[in-house]
Amino acid sequence: MKMLFFLALHLTLLAVSSCSPGTDEVAAVGSMVSRAPQIDPDYADVTIPPNIAPLNFVVREPGQAYEVSIRSAGGEPLLVHSASPQINIPLSDWRGLLADNRGQDLSYHVRVQQADGNWTGFLPIIQHVATDSIDGYLAYRLLKPLYNKYVNIGIYQRHLENFDERAILENRNADQACLNCHTFARNQPDPMVLHTRSKYGLTMLVARDGEVTTVDTRTAFNKSPAAYTSWHPDGRHIGFSVNKVSLFLHTDPTQETREVFDAGSDLAVYSTDDNMLTTTAAISDPARAETWPEWSPDGRYLYFSSAPVLPIEQFEAVRYDLMRIRFDVDNNTWGQLDTVLTAAETGLTVTQPKISPDGRWLVFTMADHGNFPIFSATADLYVMDLQEGGYRKLEINSDLADSWHAWSSNGRWLVFSSKRRDGLFARPYFSYVDAAGHFHRPLLMPQQDPTFYDSFVKTYNVPVFITGPVEISERDLAEAIYDPKHALSAQLDPRVAAELGPDLSAAPVEPYSSATAR
């Protein structure tokens, strides 16, 4: 009986991964294959942050046992043994390996034991460890790819140095409110904006210094609430769009089922200090749809996308130009409208402008038409050099939708959502951006279970880097939705009425639909 117990214990130990920083003896290789092994996620030839969680993976090679030796210039090899193809790297050993190898290469030597007991080796997989860290947290929305009803929506934050994920707000804890875009100022977790649509109203939650204020941004100018937002660098002003969008479905099985059409949108700026909303005719033209606002890092310009308003029957002809306008936040005065890049020049629609913190690189999305690129397989990321001029298609794109991008606080990492794994679910990828503006091969956000993405049926939406965790409690955010004690109604700057006329005919008249812009 005792012998059977020890045999069972021995088999159990063989079934789990083990790791040692160099003390275990590497198994002898019976044969070599003149290629690298297939692994999933594919982390070969990527540049990784020196503070990222372990890049666990599955070896897609048949065998009955597996071992991986991660070798580097600094320190002993990190050895992982597993009776299954799943390779889980211990966090503490991984952190030490990265700390010793900033700016160096890691080489993964994979060996697989065959049924006859012999081991097969492969050419090494190479990764480069960057010297620049990534921001510690990523905020994103998770939702299922539904059409008209949105349940189980949540805004979450993931600690990128390990695998901890925590809800910022889930709609199951907020009376099933629809949770829309979240925005932060300068990658800081405070202040934060989060939009909600519920039976209690259409409001913008502003979380600052542990307090939550609920703002109804609708005024005589904008009958619809704020949609896409961008914090001014001063942390006191919020640029936002007012969109009149609708969702319709395609019957062509060869393309994305959904399509978002914008029948008219305007831009405005909200001041959190005096609860005042302002705009100007140049960005609230009834003949144009202005959307996707983004402040320049110096706060002098508001960049945005703009297109002629067309009927929905001409949705395939809708293409946006990239524009900007100067704005003085201290005096609430507007400058001249500038054209940055036109659809006539590119032949494509230009959306989602995002500028690096140093003001050098402007990354934007282009697709064949429309304003909502995540639903288009033609969506790709492009970069414009704001110092030297010119733009190019990024080398990190795939054949499927790549969009919803954001910069890290140090300007060395770009996160974006891509449907490259399966064409249906958007996943977050990180690309290192060096000083010369080269975007390195991206890596999929690692998970503790390397098979996680094979069965996870939610899409990652609006990924945003933040330097620390959001501290405001989920309870405080949820209560602010239905508790009016902190509610504000935005006031319209009197100068807007003087400029646009007392009837404010430029304002959209239909409410924003929470069931479309996903």
C-alpha positions as CSV (number, residue, x, y, z in Angstrom):
1,M,0.0,0.0,0.0
2,K,2.8,2.4,0.9
3,M,4.5,1.6,-2.4
4,L,1.3,2.5,-4.3
5,F,1.1,5.8,-2.4
6,F,4.7,6.8,-3.4
7,L,4.1,5.8,-7.0
8,A,1.0,8.0,-7.2
9,L,2.8,10.9,-5.6
10,H,5.7,10.5,-8.1
11,L,3.2,10.5,-11.0
12,T,1.5,13.6,-9.6
13,L,4.8,15.5,-9.4
14,L,5.6,14.6,-13.0
15,A,2.2,16.1,-14.1
16,V,3.0,19.7,-13.0
17,S,5.5,22.2,-14.2
18,S,8.7,22.7,-12.2
19,C,11.3,25.4,-12.4
20,S,14.8,26.0,-11.4
21,P,17.2,28.8,-12.2
22,G,19.9,26.4,-13.4
23,T,20.1,23.7,-10.8
24,D,18.1,21.0,-12.8
25,E,20.0,19.1,-15.4
26,V,18.8,19.7,-19.0
27,A,17.6,16.5,-20.7
28,A,19.8,15.1,-23.5
29,V,18.7,15.9,-27.0
30,G,18.3,12.9,-29.2
31,S,17.6,14.8,-32.4
32,M,17.3,18.4,-33.6
33,V,14.8,20.0,-35.9
34,S,16.0,22.9,-38.1
35,R,13.2,25.3,-37.2
36,A,11.8,27.0,-34.1
37,P,9.0,25.2,-32.3
38,Q,5.4,26.3,-32.8
39,I,4.1,28.0,-29.7
40,D,0.8,29.8,-28.8
41,P,0.6,32.7,-28.2
42,D,3.3,33.3,-30.7
43,Y,5.9,35.2,-28.6
44,A,8.8,34.7,-31.0
45,D,10.8,37.8,-32.1
46,V,8.9,40.2,-29.9
47,T,10.2,43.0,-27.8
48,I,8.9,42.7,-24.2
49,P,8.7,45.1,-21.3
50,P,11.1,44.6,-18.4
51,N,8.2,44.6,-16.0
52,I,5.7,42.4,-17.8
53,A,4.0,39.3,-16.4
54,P,5.4,35.9,-17.4
55,L,4.8,35.0,-21.1
56,N,3.2,31.6,-20.5
57,F,2.6,29.6,-23.7
58,V,1.6,26.3,-25.1
59,V,4.0,24.2,-27.2
60,R,2.2,23.1,-30.3
61,E,4.4,20.1,-30.9
62,P,3.3,16.5,-30.1
63,G,5.1,14.8,-27.2
64,Q,4.7,13.3,-23.7
65,A,6.9,15.7,-21.8
66,Y,8.3,19.2,-22.3
67,E,11.1,21.4,-21.1
68,V,12.1,24.9,-21.8
69,S,15.5,26.5,-21.0
70,I,15.3,30.3,-21.1
71,R,18.9,31.5,-21.5
72,S,20.3,35.0,-21.3
73,A,23.5,37.1,-21.0
74,G,22.8,37.7,-17.3
75,G,22.5,34.9,-14.9
76,E,21.8,31.2,-15.0
77,P,19.2,29.6,-17.4
78,L,15.6,29.5,-16.1
79,L,14.4,25.9,-16.6
80,V,10.8,24.8,-16.8
81,H,9.7,21.2,-17.0
82,S,6.1,20.1,-17.8
83,A,4.2,16.9,-18.5
84,S,1.8,18.9,-20.6
85,P,2.4,21.3,-23.5
86,Q,1.5,24.2,-21.2
87,I,4.5,26.1,-20.0
88,N,3.9,28.2,-16.9
89,I,6.8,30.4,-15.8
90,P,7.0,31.1,-12.1
91,L,6.6,34.8,-11.4
92,S,9.5,35.3,-9.0
93,D,12.0,33.6,-11.2
94,W,10.7,35.5,-14.2
95,R,11.0,38.9,-12.5
96,G,14.6,38.1,-11.6
97,L,15.4,37.1,-15.2
98,L,14.0,40.4,-16.6
99,A,15.7,42.5,-14.0
100,D,19.1,41.0,-15.0
101,N,18.5,41.4,-18.7
102,R,17.2,44.8,-19.5
103,G,18.3,45.6,-23.0
104,Q,19.4,42.0,-23.7
105,D,18.0,39.1,-25.6
106,L,16.3,36.0,-24.1
107,S,16.6,32.7,-26.0
108,Y,14.0,29.9,-25.4
109,H,15.4,26.4,-26.0
110,V,12.4,24.0,-26.2
111,R,12.8,20.2,-26.0
112,V,10.0,17.7,-26.5
113,Q,10.1,14.0,-25.3
114,Q,8.7,11.6,-27.9
115,A,6.7,8.4,-27.2
116,D,9.9,6.3,-27.5
117,G,11.6,8.3,-24.7
118,N,13.9,10.3,-26.9
119,W,14.1,14.1,-26.8
120,T,13.8,16.4,-29.8
121,G,15.3,19.9,-29.8
122,F,14.4,22.9,-31.9
123,L,16.1,26.2,-32.9
124,P,15.8,28.8,-30.2
125,I,13.0,31.4,-30.0
126,I,14.4,34.9,-29.4
127,Q,12.9,37.8,-27.5
128,H,14.4,41.2,-26.7
129,V,13.9,42.8,-23.3
130,A,13.4,46.6,-23.7
131,T,15.0,49.0,-21.3
132,D,11.8,51.1,-21.1
133,S,9.1,49.9,-18.8
134,I,5.4,49.6,-19.6
135,D,2.8,51.4,-17.5
136,G,1.8,49.1,-14.6
137,Y,-1.9,48.9,-15.4
138,L,-4.3,48.5,-18.4
139,A,-7.9,49.6,-18.2
140,Y,-10.4,48.2,-20.7
141,R,-14.0,47.3,-21.2
142,L,-15.1,43.7,-21.7
143,L,-18.3,42.8,-23.5
144,K,-19.7,40.0,-25.7
145,P,-20.0,40.6,-29.4
146,L,-23.8,41.1,-29.3
147,Y,-25.9,43.4,-31.4
148,N,-28.7,45.3,-29.6
149,K,-28.7,44.1,-26.0
150,Y,-25.6,44.6,-23.8
151,V,-25.5,42.6,-20.6
152,N,-22.5,41.7,-18.4
153,I,-20.5,44.7,-19.4
154,G,-17.7,45.8,-17.2
155,I,-14.7,48.2,-17.1
156,Y,-11.7,46.4,-15.7
157,Q,-8.1,47.1,-14.8
158,R,-5.3,44.5,-15.2
159,H,-2.0,44.7,-13.3
160,L,0.4,44.1,-16.2
161,E,3.3,43.0,-13.9
162,N,1.2,40.0,-12.8
163,F,-2.2,38.5,-13.6
164,D,-4.4,40.4,-11.2
165,E,-7.6,41.8,-12.7
166,R,-10.1,43.9,-10.8
167,A,-13.4,45.4,-11.8
168,I,-13.6,49.2,-11.9
169,L,-17.3,49.0,-12.5
170,E,-19.6,46.1,-13.7
171,N,-23.1,46.9,-14.9
172,R,-24.5,44.0,-12.9
173,N,-23.6,46.1,-9.8
174,A,-24.9,49.3,-11.4
175,D,-28.5,48.4,-12.1
176,Q,-27.6,47.1,-15.6
177,A,-26.5,50.5,-16.8
178,C,-24.8,50.6,-20.2
179,L,-21.1,51.4,-19.5
180,N,-19.5,53.4,-22.3
181,C,-16.0,54.8,-22.9
182,H,-13.6,55.5,-20.1
183,T,-10.9,58.2,-20.3
184,F,-7.9,59.2,-18.1
185,A,-5.8,62.4,-18.0
186,R,-2.1,61.9,-18.9
187,N,-2.3,58.1,-18.1
188,Q,-3.0,58.8,-14.5
189,P,-5.7,56.8,-12.7
190,D,-7.2,60.0,-11.3
191,P,-9.1,61.9,-12.7
192,M,-11.2,59.5,-14.7
193,V,-14.3,59.9,-16.9
194,L,-16.8,57.1,-17.5
195,H,-20.0,57.4,-19.5
196,T,-23.2,55.6,-18.5
197,R,-26.7,55.1,-20.0
198,S,-29.4,53.9,-17.8
199,K,-33.0,54.5,-16.7
200,Y,-31.7,57.1,-14.4
201,G,-30.3,59.2,-17.2
202,L,-27.5,59.7,-19.7
203,T,-24.6,60.9,-17.6
204,M,-20.9,61.3,-17.4
205,L,-19.2,60.2,-14.2
206,V,-16.2,62.3,-13.3
207,A,-14.1,60.6,-10.5
208,R,-11.5,62.9,-8.9
209,D,-9.7,62.8,-5.5
210,G,-12.0,60.1,-4.2
211,E,-15.2,61.8,-5.2
212,V,-17.6,61.1,-8.0
213,T,-19.6,63.8,-9.8
214,T,-22.4,62.9,-12.2
215,V,-22.6,65.4,-15.0
216,D,-25.5,65.7,-17.5
217,T,-23.6,67.2,-20.5
218,R,-26.8,67.9,-22.5
219,T,-27.5,71.6,-23.2
220,A,-29.4,73.8,-25.6
221,F,-26.5,73.2,-28.0
222,N,-26.3,69.4,-27.7
223,K,-29.5,67.5,-27.1
224,S,-27.4,64.3,-26.9
225,P,-24.9,63.6,-24.2
226,A,-21.1,63.3,-24.5
227,A,-19.8,60.3,-26.3
228,Y,-16.1,60.0,-27.2
229,T,-13.9,62.1,-24.8
230,S,-10.4,63.3,-24.3
231,W,-8.9,64.9,-21.2
232,H,-7.0,68.1,-21.7
233,P,-3.5,67.8,-20.2
234,D,-4.5,70.3,-17.5
235,G,-6.9,67.7,-16.1
236,R,-9.6,70.4,-15.9
237,H,-11.1,70.3,-19.4
238,I,-12.7,67.5,-21.4
239,G,-13.1,67.5,-25.1
240,F,-16.0,65.4,-26.3
241,S,-18.1,64.5,-29.3
242,V,-21.9,64.5,-29.6
243,N,-22.8,61.7,-32.0
244,K,-26.1,60.7,-33.7
245,V,-25.2,57.1,-34.6
246,S,-27.1,54.1,-35.6
247,L,-26.3,50.4,-36.0
248,F,-27.3,48.4,-39.0
249,L,-26.5,44.9,-40.1
250,H,-25.1,43.5,-43.4
251,T,-26.4,40.3,-45.0
252,D,-23.2,39.7,-46.9
253,P,-21.5,36.7,-45.1
254,T,-18.1,37.7,-46.4
255,Q,-17.9,40.9,-44.4
256,E,-18.4,42.1,-40.8
257,T,-22.0,41.8,-39.9
258,R,-22.3,45.1,-38.1
259,E,-21.9,48.7,-39.3
260,V,-22.1,51.9,-37.3
261,F,-23.3,55.0,-39.2
262,D,-22.9,58.6,-37.9
263,A,-25.7,60.8,-39.2
264,G,-24.2,63.9,-37.6
265,S,-21.8,64.8,-34.8
266,D,-20.3,67.9,-33.2
267,L,-17.5,68.7,-30.7
268,A,-17.5,70.6,-27.5
269,V,-15.3,71.3,-24.5
270,Y,-16.5,70.9,-20.9
271,S,-14.8,72.7,-18.0
272,T,-14.9,70.8,-14.7
273,D,-14.0,74.0,-12.8
274,D,-17.1,76.0,-13.6
275,N,-19.4,73.3,-15.1
276,M,-19.4,75.2,-18.4
277,L,-19.7,73.8,-21.9
278,T,-18.3,75.7,-24.9
279,T,-17.9,75.1,-28.7
280,T,-17.5,77.0,-31.9
281,A,-19.1,76.9,-35.4
282,A,-15.9,75.4,-37.0
283,I,-16.4,72.2,-35.0
284,S,-20.2,72.1,-34.9
285,D,-20.9,72.5,-38.6
286,P,-24.3,71.0,-39.5
287,A,-22.9,70.0,-42.9
288,R,-20.0,68.0,-41.3
289,A,-19.7,65.2,-38.8
290,E,-16.9,65.9,-36.3
291,T,-15.9,63.2,-33.9
292,W,-12.9,61.3,-32.2
293,P,-11.4,64.3,-30.3
294,E,-7.8,64.1,-29.1
295,W,-5.8,66.9,-27.4
296,S,-2.2,67.5,-28.3
297,P,0.2,66.9,-25.4
298,D,0.9,70.6,-25.0
299,G,-2.8,71.3,-24.8
300,R,-2.8,73.9,-27.6
301,Y,-4.7,71.9,-30.3
302,L,-7.8,69.6,-30.4
303,Y,-7.4,67.0,-33.1
304,F,-10.4,65.3,-34.6
305,S,-12.0,63.5,-37.5
306,S,-14.4,65.3,-39.8
307,A,-16.5,64.2,-42.8
308,P,-19.4,65.6,-44.9
309,V,-22.8,64.5,-43.7
310,L,-24.3,62.0,-46.2
311,P,-27.4,59.9,-46.2
312,I,-27.2,56.4,-44.8
313,E,-27.7,55.0,-48.3
314,Q,-24.2,56.3,-49.1
315,F,-22.5,54.8,-46.1
316,E,-19.7,53.3,-48.2
317,A,-18.8,56.8,-49.4
318,V,-18.3,58.3,-46.0
319,R,-14.6,59.1,-45.4
320,Y,-13.2,61.3,-42.7
321,D,-10.4,63.9,-42.9
322,L,-8.0,64.5,-40.0
323,M,-8.4,68.1,-38.7
324,R,-7.2,70.2,-35.7
325,I,-8.2,73.5,-34.1
326,R,-6.4,75.7,-31.7
327,F,-8.1,76.3,-28.3
328,D,-7.0,78.5,-25.4
329,V,-8.4,76.9,-22.2
330,D,-7.6,79.9,-20.1
331,N,-9.7,82.3,-22.2
332,N,-12.1,79.8,-23.8
333,T,-11.1,81.2,-27.3
334,W,-10.8,79.3,-30.5
335,G,-8.3,79.6,-33.3
336,Q,-8.4,78.7,-37.0
337,L,-9.3,75.3,-38.3
338,D,-6.4,73.3,-39.9
339,T,-6.4,70.3,-42.2
340,V,-3.9,67.7,-41.2
341,L,-4.7,64.9,-43.6
342,T,-7.5,64.5,-46.1
343,A,-9.5,61.4,-47.3
344,A,-9.0,62.7,-50.8
345,E,-5.2,62.3,-50.3
346,T,-5.3,58.9,-48.7
347,G,-8.4,57.4,-50.4
348,L,-9.3,56.1,-46.9
349,T,-11.2,57.3,-43.8
350,V,-9.1,58.7,-41.0
351,T,-10.2,58.2,-37.4
352,Q,-9.0,57.7,-33.8
353,P,-6.0,60.1,-33.7
354,K,-3.6,59.6,-30.7
355,I,-0.4,61.6,-30.2
356,S,2.6,60.4,-28.3
357,P,3.4,62.2,-25.0
358,D,6.4,63.9,-26.5
359,G,4.3,65.3,-29.4
360,R,6.4,63.5,-32.1
361,W,4.2,60.7,-33.4
362,L,0.5,60.7,-34.3
363,V,-1.0,57.3,-34.7
364,F,-4.4,57.0,-36.3
365,T,-6.6,54.3,-37.9
366,M,-7.5,54.2,-41.5
367,A,-10.1,52.0,-43.2
368,D,-12.0,51.9,-46.5
369,H,-14.9,53.9,-45.1
370,G,-16.9,55.0,-42.1
371,N,-16.2,56.2,-38.5
372,F,-16.0,52.9,-36.5
373,P,-13.0,50.9,-37.6
374,I,-13.2,48.0,-35.1
375,F,-16.0,46.6,-37.3
376,S,-13.9,46.7,-40.5
377,A,-11.3,44.1,-41.5
378,T,-9.7,46.9,-43.6
379,A,-8.8,48.9,-40.5
380,D,-5.0,49.4,-40.0
381,L,-2.8,51.7,-37.9
382,Y,-0.8,54.5,-39.4
383,V,1.8,56.9,-38.0
384,M,2.5,60.5,-38.9
385,D,5.8,62.3,-37.9
386,L,4.6,65.6,-36.6
387,Q,8.2,67.0,-36.7
388,E,9.5,65.8,-40.1
389,G,6.1,65.3,-41.8
390,G,4.9,62.3,-43.8
391,Y,3.0,59.2,-42.7
392,R,3.2,55.5,-43.2
393,K,1.3,52.3,-42.6
394,L,2.6,50.6,-39.5
395,E,4.5,47.4,-39.7
396,I,2.5,45.8,-36.8
397,N,-0.8,45.5,-38.7
398,S,-2.6,42.3,-39.6
399,D,-5.1,41.2,-42.2
400,L,-8.0,41.9,-39.8
401,A,-9.1,44.9,-37.8
402,D,-6.4,46.8,-35.8
403,S,-7.7,49.9,-34.0
404,W,-8.5,51.3,-30.5
405,H,-4.9,52.3,-29.7
406,A,-3.4,54.3,-26.9
407,W,0.1,55.4,-25.7
408,S,2.0,54.6,-22.5
409,S,3.0,57.5,-20.3
410,N,6.6,57.3,-21.5
411,G,5.7,57.1,-25.1
412,R,7.6,53.8,-25.6
413,W,4.6,51.5,-25.8
414,L,1.5,51.4,-27.9
415,V,-1.5,49.2,-27.0
416,F,-4.1,48.4,-29.6
417,S,-7.0,46.0,-30.1
418,S,-6.7,43.5,-32.8
419,K,-8.9,40.7,-34.2
420,R,-6.0,38.9,-35.7
421,R,-6.4,35.7,-33.7
422,D,-9.9,34.7,-34.9
423,G,-11.5,37.7,-36.7
424,L,-14.2,38.0,-34.1
425,F,-12.8,38.9,-30.7
426,A,-10.6,42.0,-30.2
427,R,-7.5,41.3,-28.0
428,P,-5.0,43.7,-26.6
429,Y,-1.5,43.8,-28.1
430,F,1.6,45.8,-27.0
431,S,4.2,47.2,-29.4
432,Y,7.5,48.7,-28.4
433,V,8.2,52.1,-30.1
434,D,11.9,53.0,-30.2
435,A,13.3,56.5,-30.4
436,A,13.5,56.3,-34.2
437,G,9.7,55.6,-34.4
438,H,10.0,51.9,-35.3
439,F,7.1,49.9,-34.0
440,H,8.4,46.4,-32.9
441,R,6.5,43.2,-33.4
442,P,3.6,43.2,-30.9
443,L,2.9,40.7,-28.2
444,L,-0.5,39.6,-27.0
445,M,-1.2,40.5,-23.4
446,P,-0.1,37.5,-21.4
447,Q,-2.5,35.4,-19.3
448,Q,-1.7,33.0,-16.5
449,D,-3.5,30.2,-18.4
450,P,-1.9,30.3,-21.9
451,T,-5.1,28.8,-23.4
452,F,-7.2,31.6,-22.0
453,Y,-8.0,33.3,-25.3
454,D,-9.1,30.0,-26.9
455,S,-12.3,30.0,-25.0
456,F,-12.8,33.6,-23.7
457,V,-15.9,34.9,-25.5
458,K,-15.6,38.6,-24.7
459,T,-13.9,41.3,-26.6
460,Y,-11.4,43.9,-25.2
461,N,-12.6,47.4,-26.0
462,V,-10.9,50.8,-25.4
463,P,-7.6,49.6,-23.9
464,V,-5.9,52.5,-22.0
465,F,-2.6,52.5,-20.1
466,I,-2.6,53.9,-16.6
467,T,0.3,54.3,-14.3
468,G,-1.4,52.9,-11.2
469,P,-4.7,51.4,-10.1
470,V,-8.0,53.2,-10.0
471,E,-8.7,53.7,-6.3
472,I,-12.3,54.9,-6.4
473,S,-14.5,52.1,-5.2
474,E,-17.0,50.3,-7.5
475,R,-19.7,51.0,-5.0
476,D,-19.1,54.8,-5.2
477,L,-19.2,54.7,-9.0
478,A,-22.4,52.6,-9.0
479,E,-24.2,54.8,-6.4
480,A,-23.4,57.9,-8.4
481,I,-25.5,56.7,-11.3
482,Y,-28.7,56.7,-9.4
483,D,-28.0,59.0,-6.4
484,P,-28.6,62.6,-7.5
485,K,-26.7,64.3,-4.6
486,H,-23.6,64.8,-6.7
487,A,-25.4,65.5,-10.0
488,L,-24.7,68.5,-12.2
489,S,-26.2,69.8,-15.3
490,A,-23.7,71.4,-17.6
491,Q,-24.2,75.1,-18.4
492,L,-23.8,76.5,-21.9
493,D,-21.3,79.3,-22.4
494,P,-23.4,82.4,-23.4
495,R,-20.9,83.1,-26.2
496,V,-21.9,79.9,-27.9
497,A,-25.5,81.2,-28.4
498,A,-24.1,84.5,-29.6
499,E,-22.0,82.7,-32.2
500,L,-24.4,80.0,-33.4
501,G,-27.6,81.9,-33.0
502,P,-30.4,81.7,-30.4
503,D,-32.0,78.6,-32.1
504,L,-28.7,76.7,-32.0
505,S,-29.9,74.9,-35.1
506,A,-26.5,73.1,-35.5
507,A,-27.3,70.9,-32.5
508,P,-28.1,67.2,-33.1
509,V,-31.7,66.5,-32.0
510,E,-31.8,62.8,-31.5
511,P,-30.4,61.0,-28.4
512,Y,-27.2,59.0,-28.5
513,S,-27.9,55.3,-28.9
514,S,-26.1,53.2,-26.3
515,A,-26.6,50.0,-28.3
516,T,-24.4,51.0,-31.2
517,A,-21.0,52.4,-30.6
518,R,-19.1,49.4,-29.4
